[in-house]
Amino acid sequence: MAERLRVVAEPARTAALSSSDPRLVELVRLLARRAARDFVKAEEREGHNQHPD
């Protein structure tokens, strides 16, 4: 289980995004959103398994 989670509101390298292929940027964003959803679901399942109601 993750003990610390850091959320960053802006990209680390904005200049790299402006010169990249927009399709690649959109793909990376899609994959990041999917990974974030999967992470949250896994954390929720882990929490339910440890503390059954």
N, C-alpha and C positions, 0 to 999 in steps of 0.2 A: 504494500500500500504506500502511496506517495505521502511523505510527511511534509514536504514543502512544494508548493507550486507557484511559479512566478509567471505572471501574465504581462506581456509587453504590448502596448497599444500601437506602436509604430515599428516598421521594419528596421532591422539593424543597418542595412545598406540600401538606402533609397536610390542612390545613383545606379546600382546594379539593376534594379527593377525597371528604371526608365529606358535602359538600352536593351533589355531582354525582349525576346519574342513574346508578344502578348498571350499567345496560346500557352506557352510554357508557364508564364506567370499565373494564368488562370488554372492550369493543371496543378501547380504547386499549392495554390490556395484551396482548391477542391480537396486535394489529398490531406492538407493540414486540417481542414474542417472535419473530414472523415475521421482522421486520427484522434482529434479532440473529442468527437462524439463517442468513439470506441473507448477512449480512456475514461470518460465520465461514466459510461455504462459499466465498464469493468469495476470501477471504484464503487459504484452503487451496488453491484452484485456482491462484491467483497464485503461491503458494509452490512448487507442483509444477511450474509452467511455468518458473520461474526455476532450479530445482534438480532436473533429471530424475534419477531413480535408475536 
